[in-house]
Amino acid sequence: MSGGTQYVVAAYAVIWVILVLYIVAMGLRTARLAREAELLLRLLDDRDAAGTRDEAAGVGH
Amino acid sequence: MTDPAARRVLVLGVLTAVLTATGIIGLFLVAPEDSGEGQIQRIFYFHVSIALVSLLAFGVAFVAGAMYLRSQREWWDDVVFISVRLGLVLAVLTVITGSIWAKAAWGTWWIWSDPRLATYTLVILLYSAYFVLRSSAEGSRQARFSAVYAIIAFVSVPISFYAVRVAQSVVHPVVFTSSGAAMPHSMLIWFVVALAAMTALFFLLLQVELMQHRAQRALREVKLRLERG
């Protein structure tokens, strides 16, 4: 590459890499949100299951 | 798609993709080669666009900071935080691409005596301190301090913008004056496209991150309610 083309390529490669890294960071944050949502869903399931057990025990008495 | 935020993301995404593709094709295949600098000058299109959009991001943070102080709405605090973070990423990108351009054109990565470089570094340092301040407080105090700081830090933006106009920098010549742009229309058009692409990208990323913050806040609320039973 001549006439400074390598510098132009380097500059645009840096822009591309940093923007992709930023999008990856956003993706990781989204993954964390999904994990939190799944955890909350499990908590809700546990609570519903405990509620059903309590009701069953109440009917039995 | 009923969520207006999701619709905005879709529209901005398409706009960003079309403008970026058009800009890259235009500046590499259509725009004429600069008679003075040759191929190296092609860095100009996105380097200057990113620099201007970084200042725009700090401007958005300034307005959002004022809006937060007026309304105390958490959403405005999110806008301040995300705009400052995006502004800083774009500012770092500006410095890196600028340094590559400087090395190619003048054989040096950095010139300390240049007023634009010195004042732009000051802008980066000031906005970096925003995160230190933000982590030192919590709750509504955190949002209030952050808003006030974003407003005060914005003073550095017009100083950086007008530095080259006042100091007559050699490294950063004044391209845009009140009498028009000091470049042919065949170059100017691709600069405008690149600037529009970067502006659309900024608002796209801002919108996506605002949606993330909204989801995070909703999850936090659900968690609290579950803990309370």
Interface residues (C-beta under 8 A of the other chain):
Chain A: G3 G4 T5 Y7 V8 A10 A11 Y12 V14 I15 I18 L19 Y22 M26 R29 T30 L33 E36 A37 L40 L43 L44 R47
Chain B: I24 E37 G38 Q39 I40 R42 I43 F46 H47 I50 V89 V92 L93 I96 T97 I100 W101 K103 A104 A105 L201 L205 V208 E209 Q212 A215 Q216 L219 V222 K223 L226
